[in-house]
Each structure stands twice: as structure tokens, then as C-alpha cells.
Amino acid sequence: MCFRNKSPNRSNKLSQNLSASDLLVSVTVNVAYFAQARELAGTKEDEFVLNAPADMNHLFSEIMNAHPKLQGIRDVLSSLVNGRAVWENVALNDGDRVTLFPPVGGG
């Protein structure tokens, strides 16, 4: 969302105090699923548009609504935001890429 002052002679103190993220009304997040998460979601990726401010809890709620079969593994899913592991609720920014995958085992 873009805010423009249509009156060139009038100073807009409000817009001077806001950052670009303060003006966002929605956040678009890309989500990629791997392994069992991909099988249960039935897709390899999704795009979610969330109300700003957005966070991982909000995203997980939307993911579970879109893909109820994932609820069985929600508690064991690992998450990356832009390639970095996250273990708690973090804020999401417009354009973030979230990757979800179940525990990896092997030997």
C-alpha cells in the first residue's frame, strides 16, 4: 500500500514517522513443503497472503486450514524462514520464504 499526500503545499508529519513496513496491510509469504509434509499438503508450495503484522503462528494457522492433513505432524515440523531455522514465533515480512519439513532420520 502506498500513501501519497495529494496536497503538495501541506506537510504530512504522519508519513514522515512511518516506515514502509508500517504501511503494509498484508504480507505475502511463500511456503515450500518437503518429504511427508509435501505428501500431506498435496503440493510442493503455496503462497499465503496474511494480514499485517504477520507471524509464524498466524501462518501455521492458515496452513493448517488449507491443509488439514498436516495437523498430524504439526508439532514435529521444522521451519526455515529465508533459509534460517526458527524455533519460536517470529515476525514475517512481505516476500519471506518459509520451508517446512518433518524430522529427518537416517543412518
matplotlib code that plots the C-alpha trace (Angstrom):
import matplotlib.pyplot as plt

x = [0.0, 1.3, 0.4, 0.6, -0.2, -2.2, -1.7, 1.9, 1.7, 0.7, 3.4, 2.4, 4.0, 2.3, 4.0, 7.4, 7.1, 6.1, 8.4, 7.4, 6.5, 4.1, 2.1, 1.7, -1.8, -0.9, 2.2, 2.7, 4.7, 5.8, 5.7, 7.6, 6.8, 9.3, 9.0, 6.0, 4.8, 4.6, 2.7, 0.2, -0.2, -0.6, 1.5, 5.2, 4.5, 1.8, 1.6, -0.3, -1.4, -1.7, -2.9, 0.0, 1.6, 2.1, 4.0, 4.7, 1.7, -0.7, 1.0, 0.7, -3.0, -3.6, -1.5, -3.5, -6.8, -5.6, -4.1, -5.8, -3.8, -0.7, -2.2, -1.0, 2.6, 2.4, 4.2, 7.2, 7.6, 10.8, 10.7, 13.1, 12.5, 14.6, 16.9, 17.4, 16.0, 13.3, 12.2, 9.8, 7.1, 8.9, 7.5, 7.2, 7.9, 6.5, 8.3, 9.6, 10.1, 9.1, 10.2, 8.5, 9.8, 9.3, 12.2, 15.0, 16.2, 18.7, 21.8]
y = [0.0, 3.4, 6.6, 9.8, 13.3, 14.9, 18.4, 19.5, 22.5, 20.6, 18.7, 15.2, 14.6, 11.2, 9.8, 11.1, 9.0, 5.7, 3.2, 1.2, -1.8, 0.3, 1.0, -2.7, -4.1, -7.6, -9.8, -12.3, -15.4, -18.3, -21.7, -24.8, -28.3, -31.2, -35.0, -36.1, -32.5, -32.3, -35.6, -34.5, -31.0, -32.4, -29.6, -28.6, -24.9, -22.3, -18.6, -17.1, -13.5, -12.7, -9.6, -7.5, -7.7, -11.4, -14.1, -17.8, -18.6, -16.9, -18.6, -22.0, -21.4, -20.6, -23.6, -26.0, -24.5, -25.0, -28.5, -30.2, -33.4, -31.6, -31.3, -34.8, -33.7, -30.0, -30.5, -32.1, -29.9, -28.0, -24.5, -22.3, -18.6, -17.4, -20.4, -19.8, -22.3, -20.8, -22.5, -19.9, -17.5, -14.9, -11.9, -12.4, -9.9, -9.4, -11.8, -14.2, -17.8, -20.4, -24.0, -26.8, -30.3, -33.2, -34.7, -36.1, -39.5, -41.8, -43.7]
z = [0.0, -0.9, 0.9, -1.1, 0.0, -2.7, -1.4, -2.3, 0.0, 3.0, 5.0, 6.1, 9.5, 9.8, 6.7, 7.9, 11.1, 9.4, 7.8, 4.7, 6.9, 8.9, 5.8, 4.8, 5.2, 4.0, 3.9, 1.1, 2.2, 0.0, 1.7, 0.4, 1.7, 1.7, 2.2, 4.2, 4.5, 0.7, 0.5, 3.1, 1.7, -1.8, -3.2, -3.2, -2.4, -1.6, -1.4, 1.6, 1.9, 5.6, 7.4, 8.7, 11.1, 10.4, 12.4, 12.2, 14.5, 12.1, 9.1, 10.7, 11.4, 7.7, 6.6, 8.8, 7.5, 3.9, 4.5, 7.5, 6.9, 8.1, 11.6, 12.5, 12.1, 13.0, 16.3, 14.7, 11.6, 11.3, 9.9, 8.0, 7.2, 4.4, 4.9, 8.7, 11.3, 13.6, 16.8, 18.1, 16.8, 14.7, 12.7, 8.9, 6.3, 2.8, 0.4, 3.1, 2.1, 4.7, 4.3, 6.2, 6.6, 9.1, 11.2, 9.1, 10.0, 8.7, 9.5]

ax = plt.figure().add_subplot(projection="3d")
ax.plot(x, y, z, "-o")
ax.set_aspect("equal")
plt.show()
